[in-house]
Amino acid sequence: MKTNMTHTLLVAVSKEANKRGFNTELTYNHDEWVLYIFDKEDSILFDRNTKISDIEEWMES
């Protein structure tokens, strides 16, 4: 398991999501980090292909 910029960013997003009351799951599969943020109805996926603008949009909502 390697730590990289994606991991660092996803950890920060996960911490913010937890502060807002969401449940999160950070996983490492097939040499990639993936973060799931669960709300009441659905889940949001953040990974290395997620654009910074998508994260900013989620943070503003």
mmCIF file of the N, C-alpha and C atoms, coordinates in Angstrom:
data_MODEL
# 
_entry.id   MODEL 
# 
loop_
_atom_site.group_PDB 
_atom_site.id 
_atom_site.type_symbol 
_atom_site.label_atom_id 
_atom_site.label_alt_id 
_atom_site.label_comp_id 
_atom_site.label_asym_id 
_atom_site.label_entity_id 
_atom_site.label_seq_id 
_atom_site.pdbx_PDB_ins_code 
_atom_site.Cartn_x 
_atom_site.Cartn_y 
_atom_site.Cartn_z 
_atom_site.occupancy 
_atom_site.B_iso_or_equiv 
_atom_site.pdbx_formal_charge 
_atom_site.auth_seq_id 
_atom_site.auth_comp_id 
_atom_site.auth_asym_id 
_atom_site.auth_atom_id 
_atom_site.pdbx_PDB_model_num 
ATOM 1   N N  . MET A 1 1  ? 0.850   -1.176 0.000   1.00 0.00 ? 1  MET A N  1 
ATOM 2   C CA . MET A 1 1  ? 0.000   0.000  0.000   1.00 0.00 ? 1  MET A CA 1 
ATOM 3   C C  . MET A 1 1  ? 0.887   1.228  0.000   1.00 0.00 ? 1  MET A C  1 
ATOM 4   N N  . LYS A 1 2  ? 0.711   2.090  -0.965  1.00 0.00 ? 2  LYS A N  1 
ATOM 5   C CA . LYS A 1 2  ? 1.533   3.285  -1.010  1.00 0.00 ? 2  LYS A CA 1 
ATOM 6   C C  . LYS A 1 2  ? 0.688   4.536  -0.767  1.00 0.00 ? 2  LYS A C  1 
ATOM 7   N N  . THR A 1 3  ? 1.297   5.501  -0.141  1.00 0.00 ? 3  THR A N  1 
ATOM 8   C CA . THR A 1 3  ? 0.650   6.782  0.114   1.00 0.00 ? 3  THR A CA 1 
ATOM 9   C C  . THR A 1 3  ? 1.125   7.759  -0.952  1.00 0.00 ? 3  THR A C  1 
ATOM 10  N N  . ASN A 1 4  ? 0.200   8.516  -1.502  1.00 0.00 ? 4  ASN A N  1 
ATOM 11  C CA . ASN A 1 4  ? 0.550   9.494  -2.520  1.00 0.00 ? 4  ASN A CA 1 
ATOM 12  C C  . ASN A 1 4  ? -0.349  10.719 -2.361  1.00 0.00 ? 4  ASN A C  1 
ATOM 13  N N  . MET A 1 5  ? -0.274  11.611 -3.314  1.00 0.00 ? 5  MET A N  1 
ATOM 14  C CA . MET A 1 5  ? -1.055  12.845 -3.247  1.00 0.00 ? 5  MET A CA 1 
ATOM 15  C C  . MET A 1 5  ? -2.555  12.550 -3.235  1.00 0.00 ? 5  MET A C  1 
ATOM 16  N N  . THR A 1 6  ? -2.983  11.555 -3.993  1.00 0.00 ? 6  THR A N  1 
ATOM 17  C CA . THR A 1 6  ? -4.398  11.190 -3.998  1.00 0.00 ? 6  THR A CA 1 
ATOM 18  C C  . THR A 1 6  ? -4.840  10.784 -2.602  1.00 0.00 ? 6  THR A C  1 
ATOM 19  N N  . HIS A 1 7  ? -4.047  9.967  -1.936  1.00 0.00 ? 7  HIS A N  1 
ATOM 20  C CA . HIS A 1 7  ? -4.374  9.523  -0.574  1.00 0.00 ? 7  HIS A CA 1 
ATOM 21  C C  . HIS A 1 7  ? -4.478  10.715 0.362   1.00 0.00 ? 7  HIS A C  1 
ATOM 22  N N  . THR A 1 8  ? -3.513  11.602 0.299   1.00 0.00 ? 8  THR A N  1 
ATOM 23  C CA . THR A 1 8  ? -3.490  12.782 1.170   1.00 0.00 ? 8  THR A CA 1 
ATOM 24  C C  . THR A 1 8  ? -4.743  13.635 0.971   1.00 0.00 ? 8  THR A C  1 
ATOM 25  N N  . LEU A 1 9  ? -5.110  13.856 -0.273  1.00 0.00 ? 9  LEU A N  1 
ATOM 26  C CA . LEU A 1 9  ? -6.291  14.658 -0.577  1.00 0.00 ? 9  LEU A CA 1 
ATOM 27  C C  . LEU A 1 9  ? -7.567  13.959 -0.121  1.00 0.00 ? 9  LEU A C  1 
ATOM 28  N N  . LEU A 1 10 ? -7.662  12.658 -0.357  1.00 0.00 ? 10 LEU A N  1 
ATOM 29  C CA . LEU A 1 10 ? -8.861  11.923 0.042   1.00 0.00 ? 10 LEU A CA 1 
ATOM 30  C C  . LEU A 1 10 ? -9.009  11.853 1.556   1.00 0.00 ? 10 LEU A C  1 
ATOM 31  N N  . VAL A 1 11 ? -7.911  11.778 2.278   1.00 0.00 ? 11 VAL A N  1 
ATOM 32  C CA . VAL A 1 11 ? -7.973  11.804 3.741   1.00 0.00 ? 11 VAL A CA 1 
ATOM 33  C C  . VAL A 1 11 ? -8.537  13.146 4.215   1.00 0.00 ? 11 VAL A C  1 
ATOM 34  N N  . ALA A 1 12 ? -8.090  14.237 3.607   1.00 0.00 ? 12 ALA A N  1 
ATOM 35  C CA . ALA A 1 12 ? -8.590  15.566 3.979   1.00 0.00 ? 12 ALA A CA 1 
ATOM 36  C C  . ALA A 1 12 ? -10.086 15.692 3.683   1.00 0.00 ? 12 ALA A C  1 
ATOM 37  N N  . VAL A 1 13 ? -10.522 15.196 2.534   1.00 0.00 ? 13 VAL A N  1 
ATOM 38  C CA . VAL A 1 13 ? -11.944 15.244 2.187   1.00 0.00 ? 13 VAL A CA 1 
ATOM 39  C C  . VAL A 1 13 ? -12.744 14.367 3.146   1.00 0.00 ? 13 VAL A C  1 
ATOM 40  N N  . SER A 1 14 ? -12.207 13.206 3.491   1.00 0.00 ? 14 SER A N  1 
ATOM 41  C CA . SER A 1 14 ? -12.876 12.303 4.426   1.00 0.00 ? 14 SER A CA 1 
ATOM 42  C C  . SER A 1 14 ? -13.059 12.958 5.795   1.00 0.00 ? 14 SER A C  1 
ATOM 43  N N  . LYS A 1 15 ? -12.029 13.628 6.284   1.00 0.00 ? 15 LYS A N  1 
ATOM 44  C CA . LYS A 1 15 ? -12.134 14.312 7.575   1.00 0.00 ? 15 LYS A CA 1 
ATOM 45  C C  . LYS A 1 15 ? -13.214 15.381 7.547   1.00 0.00 ? 15 LYS A C  1 
ATOM 46  N N  . GLU A 1 16 ? -13.273 16.132 6.450   1.00 0.00 ? 16 GLU A N  1 
ATOM 47  C CA . GLU A 1 16 ? -14.298 17.171 6.328   1.00 0.00 ? 16 GLU A CA 1 
ATOM 48  C C  . GLU A 1 16 ? -15.686 16.547 6.274   1.00 0.00 ? 16 GLU A C  1 
ATOM 49  N N  . ALA A 1 17 ? -15.823 15.451 5.548   1.00 0.00 ? 17 ALA A N  1 
ATOM 50  C CA . ALA A 1 17 ? -17.116 14.769 5.462   1.00 0.00 ? 17 ALA A CA 1 
ATOM 51  C C  . ALA A 1 17 ? -17.549 14.266 6.836   1.00 0.00 ? 17 ALA A C  1 
ATOM 52  N N  . ASN A 1 18 ? -16.613 13.728 7.607   1.00 0.00 ? 18 ASN A N  1 
ATOM 53  C CA . ASN A 1 18 ? -16.942 13.251 8.953   1.00 0.00 ? 18 ASN A CA 1 
ATOM 54  C C  . ASN A 1 18 ? -17.376 14.393 9.850   1.00 0.00 ? 18 ASN A C  1 
ATOM 55  N N  . LYS A 1 19 ? -16.740 15.554 9.716   1.00 0.00 ? 19 LYS A N  1 
ATOM 56  C CA . LYS A 1 19 ? -17.150 16.729 10.498  1.00 0.00 ? 19 LYS A CA 1 
ATOM 57  C C  . LYS A 1 19 ? -18.583 17.121 10.175  1.00 0.00 ? 19 LYS A C  1 
ATOM 58  N N  . ARG A 1 20 ? -18.991 16.895 8.925   1.00 0.00 ? 20 ARG A N  1 
ATOM 59  C CA . ARG A 1 20 ? -20.339 17.255 8.490   1.00 0.00 ? 20 ARG A CA 1 
ATOM 60  C C  . ARG A 1 20 ? -21.362 16.160 8.779   1.00 0.00 ? 20 ARG A C  1 
ATOM 61  N N  . GLY A 1 21 ? -20.920 15.073 9.401   1.00 0.00 ? 21 GLY A N  1 
ATOM 62  C CA . GLY A 1 21 ? -21.850 14.021 9.805   1.00 0.00 ? 21 GLY A CA 1 
ATOM 63  C C  . GLY A 1 21 ? -22.023 12.883 8.818   1.00 0.00 ? 21 GLY A C  1 
ATOM 64  N N  . PHE A 1 22 ? -21.213 12.844 7.769   1.00 0.00 ? 22 PHE A N  1 
ATOM 65  C CA . PHE A 1 22 ? -21.299 11.765 6.796   1.00 0.00 ? 22 PHE A CA 1 
ATOM 66  C C  . PHE A 1 22 ? -20.419 10.606 7.232   1.00 0.00 ? 22 PHE A C  1 
ATOM 67  N N  . ASN A 1 23 ? -20.776 9.413  6.803   1.00 0.00 ? 23 ASN A N  1 
ATOM 68  C CA . ASN A 1 23 ? -19.926 8.250  6.986   1.00 0.00 ? 23 ASN A CA 1 
ATOM 69  C C  . ASN A 1 23 ? -19.038 8.113  5.753   1.00 0.00 ? 23 ASN A C  1 
ATOM 70  N N  . THR A 1 24 ? -17.809 7.693  5.955   1.00 0.00 ? 24 THR A N  1 
ATOM 71  C CA . THR A 1 24 ? -16.874 7.559  4.840   1.00 0.00 ? 24 THR A CA 1 
ATOM 72  C C  . THR A 1 24 ? -16.185 6.207  4.884   1.00 0.00 ? 24 THR A C  1 
ATOM 73  N N  . GLU A 1 25 ? -15.681 5.815  3.728   1.00 0.00 ? 25 GLU A N  1 
ATOM 74  C CA . GLU A 1 25 ? -14.894 4.592  3.624   1.00 0.00 ? 25 GLU A CA 1 
ATOM 75  C C  . GLU A 1 25 ? -13.761 4.853  2.635   1.00 0.00 ? 25 GLU A C  1 
ATOM 76  N N  . LEU A 1 26 ? -12.535 4.781  3.112   1.00 0.00 ? 26 LEU A N  1 
ATOM 77  C CA . LEU A 1 26 ? -11.353 4.967  2.275   1.00 0.00 ? 26 LEU A CA 1 
ATOM 78  C C  . LEU A 1 26 ? -10.743 3.595  2.052   1.00 0.00 ? 26 LEU A C  1 
ATOM 79  N N  . THR A 1 27 ? -10.680 3.187  0.783   1.00 0.00 ? 27 THR A N  1 
ATOM 80  C CA . THR A 1 27 ? -10.175 1.853  0.471   1.00 0.00 ? 27 THR A CA 1 
ATOM 81  C C  . THR A 1 27 ? -9.027  1.924  -0.524  1.00 0.00 ? 27 THR A C  1 
ATOM 82  N N  . TYR A 1 28 ? -8.234  0.876  -0.546  1.00 0.00 ? 28 TYR A N  1 
ATOM 83  C CA . TYR A 1 28 ? -7.106  0.740  -1.463  1.00 0.00 ? 28 TYR A CA 1 
ATOM 84  C C  . TYR A 1 28 ? -7.280  -0.563 -2.227  1.00 0.00 ? 28 TYR A C  1 
ATOM 85  N N  . ASN A 1 29 ? -7.645  -0.452 -3.494  1.00 0.00 ? 29 ASN A N  1 
ATOM 86  C CA . ASN A 1 29 ? -7.863  -1.627 -4.333  1.00 0.00 ? 29 ASN A CA 1 
ATOM 87  C C  . ASN A 1 29 ? -7.163  -1.447 -5.666  1.00 0.00 ? 29 ASN A C  1 
ATOM 88  N N  . HIS A 1 30 ? -6.523  -2.487 -6.105  1.00 0.00 ? 30 HIS A N  1 
ATOM 89  C CA . HIS A 1 30 ? -5.867  -2.478 -7.426  1.00 0.00 ? 30 HIS A CA 1 
ATOM 90  C C  . HIS A 1 30 ? -4.945  -1.277 -7.590  1.00 0.00 ? 30 HIS A C  1 
ATOM 91  N N  . ASP A 1 31 ? -4.150  -1.014 -6.574  1.00 0.00 ? 31 ASP A N  1 
ATOM 92  C CA . ASP A 1 31 ? -3.159  0.065  -6.574  1.00 0.00 ? 31 ASP A CA 1 
ATOM 93  C C  . ASP A 1 31 ? -3.759  1.459  -6.686  1.00 0.00 ? 31 ASP A C  1 
ATOM 94  N N  . GLU A 1 32 ? -5.006  1.628  -6.257  1.00 0.00 ? 32 GLU A N  1 
ATOM 95  C CA . GLU A 1 32 ? -5.646  2.949  -6.290  1.00 0.00 ? 32 GLU A CA 1 
ATOM 96  C C  . GLU A 1 32 ? -6.420  3.195  -5.002  1.00 0.00 ? 32 GLU A C  1 
ATOM 97  N N  . TRP A 1 33 ? -6.391  4.446  -4.537  1.00 0.00 ? 33 TRP A N  1 
ATOM 98  C CA . TRP A 1 33 ? -7.182  4.874  -3.388  1.00 0.00 ? 33 TRP A CA 1 
ATOM 99  C C  . TRP A 1 33 ? -8.551  5.351  -3.861  1.00 0.00 ? 33 TRP A C  1 
ATOM 100 N N  . VAL A 1 34 ? -9.589  4.982  -3.130  1.00 0.00 ? 34 VAL A N  1 
ATOM 101 C CA . VAL A 1 34 ? -10.958 5.381  -3.449  1.00 0.00 ? 34 VAL A CA 1 
ATOM 102 C C  . VAL A 1 34 ? -11.645 5.779  -2.149  1.00 0.00 ? 34 VAL A C  1 
ATOM 103 N N  . LEU A 1 35 ? -12.383 6.887  -2.187  1.00 0.00 ? 35 LEU A N  1 
ATOM 104 C CA . LEU A 1 35 ? -13.142 7.353  -1.029  1.00 0.00 ? 35 LEU A CA 1 
ATOM 105 C C  . LEU A 1 35 ? -14.623 7.347  -1.367  1.00 0.00 ? 35 LEU A C  1 
ATOM 106 N N  . TYR A 1 36 ? -15.397 6.699  -0.511  1.00 0.00 ? 36 TYR A N  1 
ATOM 107 C CA . TYR A 1 36 ? -16.858 6.727  -0.615  1.00 0.00 ? 36 TYR A CA 1 
ATOM 108 C C  . TYR A 1 36 ? -17.382 7.571  0.535   1.00 0.00 ? 36 TYR A C  1 
ATOM 109 N N  . ILE A 1 37 ? -18.286 8.493  0.206   1.00 0.00 ? 37 ILE A N  1 
ATOM 110 C CA . ILE A 1 37 ? -18.968 9.300  1.212   1.00 0.00 ? 37 ILE A CA 1 
ATOM 111 C C  . ILE A 1 37 ? -20.447 8.920  1.139   1.00 0.00 ? 37 ILE A C  1 
ATOM 112 N N  . PHE A 1 38 ? -20.974 8.468  2.256   1.00 0.00 ? 38 PHE A N  1 
ATOM 113 C CA . PHE A 1 38 ? -22.351 7.983  2.287   1.00 0.00 ? 38 PHE A CA 1 
ATOM 114 C C  . PHE A 1 38 ? -23.261 9.024  2.920   1.00 0.00 ? 38 PHE A C  1 
ATOM 115 N N  . ASP A 1 39 ? -24.360 9.332  2.205   1.00 0.00 ? 39 ASP A N  1 
ATOM 116 C CA . ASP A 1 39 ? -25.404 10.155 2.805   1.00 0.00 ? 39 ASP A CA 1 
ATOM 117 C C  . ASP A 1 39 ? -26.643 9.274  2.969   1.00 0.00 ? 39 ASP A C  1 
ATOM 118 N N  . LYS A 1 40 ? -27.767 9.851  3.244   1.00 0.00 ? 40 LYS A N  1 
ATOM 119 C CA . LYS A 1 40 ? -28.961 9.066  3.550   1.00 0.00 ? 40 LYS A CA 1 
ATOM 120 C C  . LYS A 1 40 ? -29.437 8.222  2.372   1.00 0.00 ? 40 LYS A C  1 
ATOM 121 N N  . GLU A 1 41 ? -29.296 8.718  1.162   1.00 0.00 ? 41 GLU A N  1 
ATOM 122 C CA . GLU A 1 41 ? -29.871 8.042  0.011   1.00 0.00 ? 41 GLU A CA 1 
ATOM 123 C C  . GLU A 1 41 ? -28.857 7.406  -0.926  1.00 0.00 ? 41 GLU A C  1 
ATOM 124 N N  . ASP A 1 42 ? -27.633 7.875  -0.922  1.00 0.00 ? 42 ASP A N  1 
ATOM 125 C CA . ASP A 1 42 ? -26.701 7.476  -1.956  1.00 0.00 ? 42 ASP A CA 1 
ATOM 126 C C  . ASP A 1 42 ? -25.277 7.564  -1.439  1.00 0.00 ? 42 ASP A C  1 
ATOM 127 N N  . SER A 1 43 ? -24.332 7.268  -2.301  1.00 0.00 ? 43 SER A N  1 
ATOM 128 C CA . SER A 1 43 ? -22.931 7.462  -1.952  1.00 0.00 ? 43 SER A CA 1 
ATOM 129 C C  . SER A 1 43 ? -22.255 8.256  -3.058  1.00 0.00 ? 43 SER A C  1 
ATOM 130 N N  . ILE A 1 44 ? -21.216 8.954  -2.684  1.00 0.00 ? 44 ILE A N  1 
ATOM 131 C CA . ILE A 1 44 ? -20.424 9.748  -3.618  1.00 0.00 ? 44 ILE A CA 1 
ATOM 132 C C  . ILE A 1 44 ? -19.052 9.102  -3.684  1.00 0.00 ? 44 ILE A C  1 
ATOM 133 N N  . LEU A 1 45 ? -18.510 8.976  -4.875  1.00 0.00 ? 45 LEU A N  1 
ATOM 134 C CA . LEU A 1 45 ? -17.214 8.360  -5.080  1.00 0.00 ? 45 LEU A CA 1 
ATOM 135 C C  . LEU A 1 45 ? -16.194 9.423  -5.462  1.00 0.00 ? 45 LEU A C  1 
ATOM 136 N N  . PHE A 1 46 ? -15.086 9.443  -4.749  1.00 0.00 ? 46 PHE A N  1 
ATOM 137 C CA . PHE A 1 46 ? -13.951 10.288 -5.101  1.00 0.00 ? 46 PHE A CA 1 
ATOM 138 C C  . PHE A 1 46 ? -12.748 9.375  -5.307  1.00 0.00 ? 46 PHE A C  1 
ATOM 139 N N  . ASP A 1 47 ? -12.038 9.574  -6.403  1.00 0.00 ? 47 ASP A N  1 
ATOM 140 C CA . ASP A 1 47 ? -10.826 8.803  -6.664  1.00 0.00 ? 47 ASP A CA 1 
ATOM 141 C C  . ASP A 1 47 ? -9.827  9.671  -7.423  1.00 0.00 ? 47 ASP A C  1 
ATOM 142 N N  . ARG A 1 48 ? -8.809  9.058  -7.997  1.00 0.00 ? 48 ARG A N  1 
ATOM 143 C CA . ARG A 1 48 ? -7.763  9.842  -8.668  1.00 0.00 ? 48 ARG A CA 1 
ATOM 144 C C  . ARG A 1 48 ? -8.263  10.536 -9.923  1.00 0.00 ? 48 ARG A C  1 
ATOM 145 N N  . ASN A 1 49 ? -9.426  10.140 -10.423 1.00 0.00 ? 49 ASN A N  1 
ATOM 146 C CA . ASN A 1 49 ? -9.994  10.760 -11.615 1.00 0.00 ? 49 ASN A CA 1 
ATOM 147 C C  . ASN A 1 49 ? -10.940 11.912 -11.301 1.00 0.00 ? 49 ASN A C  1 
ATOM 148 N N  . THR A 1 50 ? -11.207 12.142 -10.024 1.00 0.00 ? 50 THR A N  1 
ATOM 149 C CA . THR A 1 50 ? -12.105 13.210 -9.611  1.00 0.00 ? 50 THR A CA 1 
ATOM 150 C C  . THR A 1 50 ? -11.424 14.557 -9.814  1.00 0.00 ? 50 THR A C  1 
ATOM 151 N N  . LYS A 1 51 ? -12.151 15.480 -10.395 1.00 0.00 ? 51 LYS A N  1 
ATOM 152 C CA . LYS A 1 51 ? -11.625 16.829 -10.620 1.00 0.00 ? 51 LYS A CA 1 
ATOM 153 C C  . LYS A 1 51 ? -11.693 17.633 -9.324  1.00 0.00 ? 51 LYS A C  1 
ATOM 154 N N  . ILE A 1 52 ? -10.733 18.504 -9.143  1.00 0.00 ? 52 ILE A N  1 
ATOM 155 C CA . ILE A 1 52 ? -10.721 19.385 -7.967  1.00 0.00 ? 52 ILE A CA 1 
ATOM 156 C C  . ILE A 1 52 ? -12.011 20.200 -7.915  1.00 0.00 ? 52 ILE A C  1 
ATOM 157 N N  . SER A 1 53 ? -12.520 20.619 -9.060  1.00 0.00 ? 53 SER A N  1 
ATOM 158 C CA . SER A 1 53 ? -13.760 21.398 -9.080  1.00 0.00 ? 53 SER A CA 1 
ATOM 159 C C  . SER A 1 53 ? -14.939 20.586 -8.530  1.00 0.00 ? 53 SER A C  1 
ATOM 160 N N  . ASP A 1 54 ? -14.936 19.270 -8.734  1.00 0.00 ? 54 ASP A N  1 
ATOM 161 C CA . ASP A 1 54 ? -15.999 18.423 -8.171  1.00 0.00 ? 54 ASP A CA 1 
ATOM 162 C C  . ASP A 1 54 ? -15.920 18.390 -6.646  1.00 0.00 ? 54 ASP A C  1 
ATOM 163 N N  . ILE A 1 55 ? -14.699 18.336 -6.111  1.00 0.00 ? 55 ILE A N  1 
ATOM 164 C CA . ILE A 1 55 ? -14.523 18.349 -4.673  1.00 0.00 ? 55 ILE A CA 1 
ATOM 165 C C  . ILE A 1 55 ? -14.948 19.702 -4.107  1.00 0.00 ? 55 ILE A C  1 
ATOM 166 N N  . GLU A 1 56 ? -14.554 20.775 -4.770  1.00 0.00 ? 56 GLU A N  1 
ATOM 167 C CA . GLU A 1 56 ? -14.946 22.114 -4.320  1.00 0.00 ? 56 GLU A CA 1 
ATOM 168 C C  . GLU A 1 56 ? -16.456 22.261 -4.311  1.00 0.00 ? 56 GLU A C  1 
ATOM 169 N N  . GLU A 1 57 ? -17.111 21.742 -5.348  1.00 0.00 ? 57 GLU A N  1 
ATOM 170 C CA . GLU A 1 57 ? -18.581 21.819 -5.439  1.00 0.00 ? 57 GLU A CA 1 
ATOM 171 C C  . GLU A 1 57 ? -19.215 21.065 -4.287  1.00 0.00 ? 57 GLU A C  1 
ATOM 172 N N  . TRP A 1 58 ? -18.701 19.879 -3.976  1.00 0.00 ? 58 TRP A N  1 
ATOM 173 C CA . TRP A 1 58 ? -19.246 19.112 -2.864  1.00 0.00 ? 58 TRP A CA 1 
ATOM 174 C C  . TRP A 1 58 ? -19.036 19.853 -1.548  1.00 0.00 ? 58 TRP A C  1 
ATOM 175 N N  . MET A 1 59 ? -17.865 20.470 -1.372  1.00 0.00 ? 59 MET A N  1 
ATOM 176 C CA . MET A 1 59 ? -17.550 21.176 -0.133  1.00 0.00 ? 59 MET A CA 1 
ATOM 177 C C  . MET A 1 59 ? -18.478 22.372 0.081   1.00 0.00 ? 59 MET A C  1 
ATOM 178 N N  . GLU A 1 60 ? -18.924 22.992 -1.008  1.00 0.00 ? 60 GLU A N  1 
ATOM 179 C CA . GLU A 1 60 ? -19.800 24.155 -0.912  1.00 0.00 ? 60 GLU A CA 1 
ATOM 180 C C  . GLU A 1 60 ? -21.251 23.771 -0.640  1.00 0.00 ? 60 GLU A C  1 
ATOM 181 N N  . SER A 1 61 ? -21.623 22.542 -0.921  1.00 0.00 ? 61 SER A N  1 
ATOM 182 C CA . SER A 1 61 ? -23.031 22.140 -0.746  1.00 0.00 ? 61 SER A CA 1 
ATOM 183 C C  . SER A 1 61 ? -23.336 21.792 0.693   1.00 0.00 ? 61 SER A C  1 
# 
